[in-house]
Amino acid sequence: MNILIFGPNGSGKGTQGAIVKDKYGIPHVESGVIFRENIAKDTELGKKAKEYIDKGELVPDSITIPMILNRLKEDDCKNGWLLDGFPRNPAQAKALDEALKKEGISVDIVIEIVLDREIAKKRIMGRRLCVNDNNHPNNIYIDAIKPNGDKCRVCGGELKVRPDDQDEAAIDKRHSIYYDAKQGTMAAINYFKELSAKNNGIPKIIELDGRPGVKEVSEKLLSQLG
Ligand code: ADP
């Protein structure tokens, strides 16, 4: 099973991705993770990518496209993969589609977690971390998991913010790439939607409303995966 997953920062894409990966026993190929591994190991690719990542920009296609296409040729991807963070623009979408065609394979499923830009931003900026347990979810903008005053709603512990979560300019920059339907990730999603429309519903498009809680979204996802 070859699957693409899309969702803006703040949509819970990471959590849903892990569920899909476990269901099919396929590797979760995440472009951001591959870049970070290369940066940590100080490889040539890592050095080049870091310049762009530090500025919050996309790494050029000339680096990203071959990196991902090569990764998909590795042994563990033989029975399928879940691709996350790629494609992020129409050129990457087309390159992926054409490279797969050459290999005689195609994308089977495209998952899109749909979430309004304003809500996605609030999800990130409203996140509060419990000092006792990082798994105690608290968010000042989500009624269901609002903290109890300024304390953790589960255990009453102190709450902290993650500095990254409060960097509004960085969040806006990433979202501007994601929601750009001409040159950004939305355009990549539309590429596969158009392909599906022309190709009898292949790949299957699964659009999920990202507004409910993680559990509800994953239940919907699993029911649609069948
Ligand atoms: P985010 O920080 O937005 O959650 P990731 O962890 O997926 O994103 O990726 C971190 C960074 O790596 C991105 O901000 C971008 O600079 C780079 N990157 C990841 N995927 C791609 C891609 N498909 N094309 C270009 N650059 C990418």
Boltz pocket constraint, residues with backbone or C-beta under 6 A from the ligand:
constraints:
  - pocket:
      binder: B
      contacts: [[A, 9], [A, 31], [A, 32], [A, 33], [A, 35], [A, 49], [A, 52], [A, 53], [A, 56], [A, 57], [A, 58], [A, 59], [A, 60], [A, 64], [A, 84], [A, 85], [A, 86], [A, 87], [A, 88], [A, 92], [A, 174]]
      max_distance: 6.0
